[in-house]
Amino acid sequence: MTIFDPTTLQATYRQLGEQFSTDQLPTPVADPALIRVNPALAEQLNLLASELDSPEALQIFAGNSVAHNSQPIASVYAAHQFGGWNPQLGDGRAVLLGELIAKDGQRYDVQLKGAGQTPYSRRGDGRSALGPVLREYLVSEAMAALGIPTTRALAAVTTGEQVVRESFLPGAILTRVASSHIRIGTFQFFSAQGDIDSVKILADYVIDRHYPQARESSEPYSALLGCVVAAQARLIAQWMAVGFIHGVMNTDNMLVCGETVDYGPCAFMDAYNPQKVFSSIDTHGRYAYANQPEIGHWNLSWLAQALLPLMDDVEAEAINKAQAALSKFSTIFGESYQALMAAKLGFATSSAVVNPMFSDLLEIMATQGCDYTLTFRALTDQLAPQGASDVLGEPYPLPDALQGWLEKWLNLLAKENIEHTVAHQLMVNNNPAFIPRNHQIEAAINEATRDNNFKRFHQLVDVLAKPYVYRQADEDFARPPRQDEEVLSTFCGT
């Protein structure tokens, strides 16, 4: 019995046609070793979790053998990258092994990232260094624990080989799981070629796989656009609520299923700064924290452009329908973000009196350089029952500049007849104590890369799996960085 029995891999995306992908076996590696597997995710995927750490599974995760019934492919797509058009990209270092039907009845992709060269590698080696694999494992699993739609990490292995970046670095491969890897850029690739037939095949596939409710509409392709708009708007609202910065919101990094993908130069903010940028290649701040909603809308406009020929035979009518769908982005984003932020302050719903509370708070936090995550946990502590403080062993100090705001907030809770115990529990459930701190991620990567020591990496994975429950034993993972620990830039690692 193999790791992928009794549920074998399927290949419905490959069956769409040869224009969508190229058959591509992963390139074997010299001496793979297991870093970590994810038994909980395996169980969800109907996989044999007990077999994840077997020699057979290691060879599959390393690309040295092909799983039963697998027909590996590399997919093609295009993209706007930092606003500039690139007519052909594709899976330059990833191989899709196939799809699984999980316990929830949904179909999921299983992909090897860092599996060697493909026809879309251009000048790349198709490999991944250890650092980016560890970062993606940590952050994607943390996002899942925070309840944010995301790709997941099933396994990570070292390859026993070196890759050349700024220096020689140990290589690694991530086994990534996604609802699908179909991107806005996938639609753009065929649209730019005027291949409307392939756009339609792709749209029908996405409807059937992700948005079957769109098929019930009299205008299914307009409904499809509306579904993707709503999914992206809600996703970005969730990013904003936890202080997450994606860092490289190119159209090839936006999945139409509405999951977060590609954790290259991503980061969670420490000190709150709406203009914060971490990505070393985002020199003009295009993908700064506060710009993410606008960029999300811009990216969706290119999906709309690709779908226009399917939406109406009359171009002007198609444009009207696309604009109607796109116009809902700001409303859905706004309502989602306001609801999330209201909950972070103990209010079950947002309102005209609640919304100014968090906007005023954020303005003070920006001026004072307050830690984003710990400020909300410290506010949570303001409502904690006697002796139940759970932010840090030493509570995070709120600045004197917040005293006037604190009084208004407490008065509003009283005016709204919200009991402190109720508000406190709501805040505990919506304000994480633990996030993937940049300095901790970098420390874990450095220790693994330099010393082959994965202890901190494993500790981080375990701590981040329960982000809302503060544990004093894990206090070091909750605290903000000291000045000498601050991470100012993050890198793609390609």
C-alpha positions as CSV (number, residue, x, y, z in Angstrom):
1,M,0.0,0.0,0.0
2,T,1.4,3.4,-1.0
3,I,1.0,6.8,0.5
4,F,-1.5,7.8,-2.1
5,D,-3.7,4.7,-1.6
6,P,-6.6,4.1,-1.5
7,T,-7.2,7.5,-3.1
8,T,-5.0,7.8,-6.1
9,L,-4.0,10.9,-7.9
10,Q,-6.3,12.3,-10.6
11,A,-5.3,14.6,-13.5
12,T,-8.4,16.6,-14.6
13,Y,-6.4,19.8,-15.3
14,R,-4.0,17.9,-17.5
15,Q,-7.0,16.5,-19.4
16,L,-8.1,20.0,-20.4
17,G,-5.7,20.0,-23.3
18,E,-2.0,20.1,-24.1
19,Q,-2.2,23.9,-24.5
20,F,-2.5,24.3,-20.7
21,S,0.5,22.3,-19.6
22,T,3.5,20.2,-20.5
23,D,4.1,16.7,-19.2
24,Q,7.1,17.0,-16.9
25,L,8.6,14.5,-14.5
26,P,10.4,15.9,-11.4
27,T,14.2,15.8,-11.6
28,P,15.7,13.3,-9.1
29,V,17.9,14.5,-6.3
30,A,21.0,13.1,-4.8
31,D,20.4,12.4,-1.1
32,P,17.0,13.5,0.2
33,A,16.2,13.7,3.8
34,L,12.9,14.5,5.5
35,I,12.5,17.8,7.4
36,R,8.9,17.6,8.4
37,V,5.5,16.2,7.3
38,N,2.0,17.3,8.1
39,P,-0.1,14.4,9.3
40,A,-3.1,16.5,10.1
41,L,-3.3,17.8,6.5
42,A,-2.7,14.3,5.2
43,E,-5.7,13.0,7.1
44,Q,-7.8,15.7,5.6
45,L,-6.6,14.6,2.1
46,N,-7.5,11.0,2.7
47,L,-3.9,10.1,2.7
48,L,-2.2,7.5,4.9
49,A,-0.7,9.8,7.5
50,S,1.1,6.8,9.1
51,E,3.1,6.4,5.8
52,L,4.2,10.0,5.5
53,D,7.6,9.4,7.0
54,S,8.2,6.1,5.1
55,P,11.2,5.7,2.7
56,E,8.7,5.4,-0.1
57,A,7.0,8.7,0.8
58,L,10.4,10.5,1.0
59,Q,11.3,9.4,-2.5
60,I,7.9,10.8,-3.8
61,F,8.4,14.1,-1.9
62,A,11.9,14.4,-3.3
63,G,10.8,13.7,-6.9
64,N,12.9,10.6,-7.1
65,S,9.8,8.4,-7.7
66,V,6.4,9.0,-9.1
67,A,3.3,8.3,-7.0
68,H,0.8,5.7,-8.2
69,N,-1.4,7.0,-11.0
70,S,0.5,10.3,-11.2
71,Q,0.9,12.1,-14.5
72,P,3.1,15.1,-13.5
73,I,2.8,18.4,-15.4
74,A,4.1,21.9,-15.4
75,S,1.5,24.6,-16.2
76,V,1.8,27.6,-18.4
77,Y,0.6,31.1,-17.5
78,A,1.4,34.8,-18.1
79,A,1.4,37.8,-15.7
80,H,1.6,41.4,-15.0
81,Q,4.7,41.6,-12.8
82,F,5.0,44.9,-10.9
83,G,2.7,46.4,-13.5
84,G,4.7,45.2,-16.5
85,W,3.4,42.6,-18.9
86,N,5.2,39.2,-19.3
87,P,3.4,37.1,-22.0
88,Q,4.7,33.7,-20.9
89,L,5.7,32.4,-17.6
90,G,4.7,29.1,-16.1
91,D,5.8,26.6,-13.5
92,G,9.5,27.2,-13.7
93,R,10.3,25.1,-10.7
94,A,7.1,23.3,-9.8
95,V,5.6,20.1,-10.9
96,L,1.9,19.2,-10.3
97,L,1.7,15.6,-9.3
98,G,-2.0,15.5,-9.6
99,E,-5.2,16.0,-7.6
100,L,-6.9,14.3,-4.6
101,I,-10.4,14.3,-3.4
102,A,-10.3,15.2,0.3
103,K,-12.6,14.3,3.1
104,D,-14.6,17.5,2.5
105,G,-15.4,16.3,-1.0
106,Q,-13.3,19.0,-2.6
107,R,-10.5,18.5,-5.1
108,Y,-7.0,19.6,-4.2
109,D,-3.7,19.9,-6.2
110,V,-0.5,18.2,-4.9
111,Q,2.6,20.0,-6.2
112,L,6.3,19.7,-5.8
113,K,8.0,23.1,-5.6
114,G,11.7,23.1,-6.3
115,A,11.4,19.9,-8.4
116,G,13.8,20.9,-11.2
117,Q,13.7,22.5,-14.6
118,T,10.7,22.7,-16.8
119,P,10.0,24.2,-20.2
120,Y,9.1,27.4,-18.3
121,S,12.2,27.7,-16.3
122,R,13.8,30.2,-18.7
123,R,17.3,30.7,-17.2
124,G,16.4,29.3,-13.8
125,D,17.7,26.0,-12.3
126,G,14.2,24.9,-11.2
127,R,15.3,24.4,-7.7
128,S,14.6,26.0,-4.4
129,A,17.0,26.8,-1.6
130,L,16.2,25.6,1.9
131,G,15.3,29.1,3.2
132,P,12.3,29.8,1.0
133,V,10.9,26.2,1.6
134,L,11.0,26.7,5.4
135,R,9.5,30.2,5.1
136,E,6.6,28.9,3.0
137,Y,6.0,26.0,5.3
138,L,5.9,28.2,8.3
139,V,3.8,31.1,6.9
140,S,1.3,29.0,4.9
141,E,0.6,26.7,7.9
142,A,0.3,29.8,10.2
143,M,-2.2,31.4,7.8
144,A,-4.2,28.2,7.8
145,A,-4.3,28.2,11.6
146,L,-5.4,31.8,11.5
147,G,-8.4,30.7,9.3
148,I,-7.1,32.5,6.2
149,P,-7.6,30.7,2.9
150,T,-4.1,29.5,1.8
151,T,-2.1,26.9,0.1
152,R,-0.8,24.3,2.6
153,A,2.5,22.5,3.2
154,L,2.2,18.7,3.2
155,A,6.0,18.0,3.5
156,A,9.4,19.5,3.2
157,V,12.6,17.7,2.4
158,T,16.3,18.5,1.8
159,T,17.8,17.3,-1.5
160,G,21.4,16.7,-0.5
161,E,22.4,19.1,-3.2
162,Q,23.5,22.7,-3.3
163,V,21.8,25.5,-5.3
164,V,23.5,28.7,-6.4
165,R,22.0,32.0,-5.3
166,E,24.1,34.7,-3.8
167,S,26.1,31.8,-2.5
168,F,25.9,28.1,-2.4
169,L,22.9,27.0,-0.3
170,P,21.4,23.7,0.6
171,G,18.5,22.7,-1.6
172,A,15.0,21.7,-0.6
173,I,11.6,20.8,-2.0
174,L,8.2,21.7,-0.6
175,T,5.1,19.5,-1.3
176,R,2.4,22.1,-1.6
177,V,-1.4,21.6,-1.5
178,A,-3.9,24.0,-3.1
179,S,-7.6,24.0,-4.0
180,S,-6.0,24.6,-7.4
181,H,-3.1,26.5,-8.9
182,I,-5.1,28.3,-11.6
183,R,-4.1,32.0,-11.6
184,I,-5.4,35.2,-13.0
185,G,-2.3,34.9,-15.2
186,T,-3.5,31.6,-16.5
187,F,-6.5,33.3,-18.1
188,Q,-4.3,36.2,-19.3
189,F,-2.0,33.8,-21.2
190,F,-4.8,32.6,-23.4
191,S,-6.6,35.9,-23.6
192,A,-3.5,37.6,-24.9
193,Q,-3.2,35.1,-27.7
194,G,-6.8,35.6,-28.7
195,D,-7.5,32.0,-27.8
196,I,-11.0,32.4,-26.6
197,D,-11.8,28.7,-26.9
198,S,-9.2,28.0,-24.3
199,V,-10.4,30.8,-22.1
200,K,-13.8,29.2,-22.2
201,I,-12.5,25.8,-21.4
202,L,-10.6,27.2,-18.4
203,A,-13.6,29.2,-17.2
204,D,-15.9,26.2,-17.4
205,Y,-13.4,24.2,-15.5
206,V,-13.1,26.8,-12.8
207,I,-16.9,27.1,-12.5
208,D,-17.2,23.3,-12.1
209,R,-14.3,23.0,-9.7
210,H,-14.7,26.1,-7.5
211,Y,-17.9,28.0,-8.2
212,P,-20.7,25.6,-9.3
213,Q,-23.2,28.2,-8.2
214,A,-22.2,30.3,-11.2
215,R,-23.5,27.6,-13.5
216,E,-27.0,28.2,-12.1
217,S,-26.8,31.9,-13.3
218,S,-28.3,32.9,-16.7
219,E,-24.9,34.6,-17.2
220,P,-22.4,32.1,-15.8
221,Y,-19.2,33.9,-16.8
222,S,-20.3,37.2,-15.3
223,A,-21.2,35.2,-12.2
224,L,-17.8,33.6,-12.3
225,L,-16.1,37.0,-12.2
226,G,-18.4,38.0,-9.4
227,C,-17.4,34.9,-7.4
228,V,-13.7,35.5,-7.8
229,V,-14.1,39.2,-7.0
230,A,-15.8,38.3,-3.8
231,A,-13.3,35.7,-2.8
232,Q,-10.3,38.0,-3.4
233,A,-12.0,40.9,-1.6
234,R,-12.6,38.7,1.5
235,L,-9.1,37.2,1.3
236,I,-7.3,40.6,1.2
237,A,-9.5,41.9,4.1
238,Q,-8.3,38.9,6.2
239,W,-4.6,39.8,5.2
240,M,-5.1,43.3,6.4
241,A,-6.8,42.4,9.7
242,V,-3.7,40.3,10.8
243,G,-1.1,42.8,9.4
244,F,0.1,40.5,6.6
245,I,2.0,41.9,3.6
246,H,2.1,39.5,0.6
247,G,4.9,41.4,-1.1
248,V,4.5,40.3,-4.7
249,M,0.9,40.6,-5.8
250,N,1.6,40.0,-9.4
251,T,-1.3,38.5,-11.4
252,D,0.4,35.1,-11.5
253,N,0.4,35.1,-7.7
254,M,-3.4,35.5,-7.4
255,L,-5.3,32.2,-7.4
256,V,-8.8,32.4,-8.8
257,C,-9.9,29.9,-6.0
258,G,-9.2,32.7,-3.5
259,E,-6.3,31.2,-1.6
260,T,-3.1,32.9,-0.6
261,V,-0.1,31.6,-2.7
262,D,3.6,32.2,-3.1
263,Y,5.2,33.2,0.2
264,G,8.4,34.6,-1.2
265,P,9.0,38.2,0.2
266,C,5.9,38.1,2.5
267,A,5.9,39.3,6.1
268,F,3.8,40.1,9.1
269,M,4.2,43.6,10.3
270,D,5.8,44.2,13.7
271,A,5.4,48.0,14.3
272,Y,2.3,49.2,12.5
273,N,3.0,51.3,9.4
274,P,0.4,51.4,6.6
275,Q,3.1,52.1,4.0
276,K,5.3,49.2,5.1
277,V,7.2,47.3,2.4
278,F,9.4,44.3,3.1
279,S,10.1,42.9,-0.4
280,S,13.6,43.7,-1.5
281,I,12.5,44.0,-5.1
282,D,9.5,46.3,-4.4
283,T,11.6,49.4,-4.6
284,H,8.6,51.8,-5.3
285,G,6.3,50.4,-2.7
286,R,3.7,49.1,-5.2
287,Y,2.7,46.3,-2.9
288,A,2.9,48.1,0.4
289,Y,0.5,47.0,3.1
290,A,-2.1,49.7,2.5
291,N,-2.0,49.3,-1.3
292,Q,-3.1,45.7,-1.2
293,P,-6.9,46.2,-1.7
294,E,-6.3,48.6,-4.7
295,I,-3.8,46.1,-6.3
296,G,-6.3,43.3,-5.7
297,H,-8.9,45.2,-7.6
298,W,-6.4,46.1,-10.4
299,N,-5.5,42.4,-10.8
300,L,-9.1,41.4,-11.0
301,S,-9.6,43.9,-13.8
302,W,-7.3,41.7,-15.9
303,L,-9.4,38.7,-15.2
304,A,-12.4,40.6,-16.3
305,Q,-10.6,41.6,-19.5
306,A,-9.9,38.0,-20.3
307,L,-13.5,37.0,-19.7
308,L,-15.1,39.8,-21.7
309,P,-15.6,37.7,-24.9
310,L,-17.5,35.1,-22.9
311,M,-19.7,37.6,-21.0
312,D,-21.5,39.1,-24.0
313,D,-21.2,39.2,-27.8
314,V,-21.6,43.0,-27.7
315,E,-18.4,44.4,-26.3
316,A,-20.0,47.4,-24.7
317,E,-22.5,45.1,-22.9
318,A,-19.6,42.8,-21.8
319,I,-17.7,45.8,-20.4
320,N,-20.8,47.0,-18.4
321,K,-21.2,43.5,-16.9
322,A,-17.5,43.3,-16.0
323,Q,-17.6,46.8,-14.4
324,A,-20.7,45.8,-12.4
325,A,-18.9,42.8,-11.0
326,L,-15.7,44.7,-10.3
327,S,-17.6,47.5,-8.6
328,K,-18.6,45.2,-5.8
329,F,-15.0,44.6,-4.8
330,S,-14.8,47.7,-2.6
331,T,-18.1,47.1,-0.9
332,I,-17.3,43.4,-0.1
333,F,-13.8,44.3,1.0
334,G,-15.0,47.2,3.2
335,E,-17.7,45.2,4.9
336,S,-15.4,42.2,5.5
337,Y,-12.5,44.3,6.8
338,Q,-14.8,46.4,9.1
339,A,-16.4,43.2,10.5
340,L,-13.0,41.7,11.2
341,M,-11.7,44.9,12.8
342,A,-14.8,45.3,14.9
343,A,-14.4,41.8,16.3
344,K,-10.8,42.6,17.2
345,L,-12.2,45.3,19.5
346,G,-14.9,43.2,21.0
347,F,-17.9,44.2,18.8
348,A,-19.9,41.5,17.2
349,T,-20.8,43.8,14.3
350,S,-19.4,46.8,12.6
351,S,-21.3,50.1,12.6
352,A,-21.1,53.8,12.0
353,V,-20.0,54.3,15.6
354,V,-17.7,51.3,15.8
355,N,-15.7,51.9,12.6
356,P,-14.1,55.2,13.7
357,M,-12.8,53.4,16.8
358,F,-10.5,51.2,14.9
359,S,-9.5,53.8,12.3
360,D,-8.6,56.2,15.1
361,L,-6.7,53.4,16.9
362,L,-4.7,52.6,13.8
363,E,-3.8,56.3,13.4
364,I,-2.4,56.4,16.9
365,M,-0.6,53.1,16.5
366,A,1.1,54.4,13.3
367,T,2.2,57.6,15.0
368,Q,3.5,55.7,18.1
369,G,5.1,52.8,16.3
370,C,3.0,50.3,18.2
371,D,3.4,46.6,17.5
372,Y,0.3,45.6,15.5
373,T,-0.3,42.2,17.0
374,L,0.6,42.9,20.6
375,T,-1.4,46.1,20.8
376,F,-4.6,44.2,20.0
377,R,-3.7,41.5,22.5
378,A,-2.9,44.2,25.1
379,L,-6.3,45.7,24.5
380,T,-7.8,42.3,24.9
381,D,-6.2,42.2,28.3
382,Q,-7.9,45.4,29.3
383,L,-11.1,43.3,29.5
384,A,-9.7,40.1,31.0
385,P,-11.1,38.8,34.2
386,Q,-8.9,39.5,37.3
387,G,-5.7,37.6,37.0
388,A,-6.4,36.3,33.5
389,S,-3.9,38.5,31.6
390,D,-2.5,36.5,28.7
391,V,-0.6,38.8,26.4
392,L,3.0,38.3,27.7
393,G,4.6,37.5,31.0
394,E,5.3,41.2,31.1
395,P,2.2,42.9,29.5
396,Y,2.9,44.8,26.3
397,P,2.9,48.5,27.3
398,L,0.3,50.7,25.7
399,P,1.4,54.3,25.0
400,D,0.1,57.2,27.0
401,A,-1.3,58.6,23.7
402,L,-3.9,55.8,23.8
403,Q,-5.5,56.8,27.1
404,G,-8.1,59.1,25.6
405,W,-9.0,56.4,23.0
406,L,-9.2,53.7,25.7
407,E,-11.8,55.7,27.6
408,K,-13.9,56.2,24.4
409,W,-13.7,52.5,23.6
410,L,-14.7,51.3,27.1
411,N,-17.6,53.9,27.1
412,L,-18.8,52.6,23.7
413,L,-18.7,49.0,24.9
414,A,-20.9,50.1,27.9
415,K,-23.2,52.1,25.6
416,E,-23.7,49.1,23.3
417,N,-24.5,46.9,26.4
418,I,-21.6,44.6,25.7
419,E,-20.4,42.7,28.7
420,H,-16.6,42.7,29.2
421,T,-16.5,38.9,29.4
422,V,-18.3,38.6,26.0
423,A,-16.1,41.2,24.4
424,H,-13.0,39.6,25.9
425,Q,-13.7,36.2,24.5
426,L,-14.5,37.6,21.0
427,M,-11.2,39.5,21.1
428,V,-9.2,36.5,22.2
429,N,-10.7,34.6,19.3
430,N,-9.7,37.3,16.8
431,N,-6.4,38.6,18.0
432,P,-3.6,36.2,17.7
433,A,-0.8,36.1,20.3
434,F,1.5,34.3,17.9
435,I,2.3,35.3,14.3
436,P,5.2,34.2,12.1
437,R,7.6,36.9,13.3
438,N,10.2,37.9,10.7
439,H,13.1,37.7,13.1
440,Q,12.1,34.2,14.3
441,I,11.7,32.9,10.7
442,E,15.1,34.3,9.8
443,A,16.6,32.7,12.9
444,A,15.1,29.4,12.0
445,I,16.3,29.6,8.4
446,N,19.8,30.6,9.5
447,E,20.1,27.8,12.0
448,A,18.9,25.2,9.5
449,T,21.0,26.5,6.7
450,R,24.2,27.1,8.6
451,D,24.1,24.3,11.2
452,N,21.5,21.8,9.8
453,N,19.6,22.5,13.1
454,F,15.8,22.5,12.6
455,K,14.9,22.8,16.3
456,R,13.6,26.4,16.1
457,F,11.8,25.6,12.8
458,H,9.9,22.7,14.4
459,Q,9.1,24.8,17.5
460,L,7.7,27.6,15.4
461,V,5.5,25.2,13.4
462,D,4.1,23.9,16.6
463,V,3.6,27.3,18.3
464,L,2.0,28.8,15.2
465,A,-0.5,26.0,15.0
466,K,-2.4,27.5,18.0
467,P,-2.0,31.2,17.4
468,Y,-4.8,32.4,19.7
469,V,-3.8,30.6,22.8
470,Y,-1.0,32.3,24.7
471,R,1.4,30.0,26.5
472,Q,4.0,31.6,28.8
473,A,6.5,28.8,27.9
474,D,6.4,30.2,24.3
475,E,6.7,33.8,25.3
476,D,9.9,34.3,23.2
477,F,7.9,33.6,20.1
478,A,5.3,36.2,20.9
479,R,7.5,39.1,21.7
480,P,8.5,41.8,19.1
481,P,12.0,41.9,17.8
482,R,14.7,43.9,19.6
483,Q,16.2,46.6,17.4
484,D,19.2,44.4,16.5
485,E,16.8,41.6,15.4
486,E,14.5,43.6,13.1
487,V,14.2,42.2,9.6
488,L,14.1,45.1,7.1
489,S,13.8,43.2,3.8
490,T,12.6,39.9,2.6
491,F,13.5,38.0,-0.6
492,C,11.9,35.9,-3.2
493,G,14.6,33.2,-3.1
494,T,14.2,32.3,-6.8
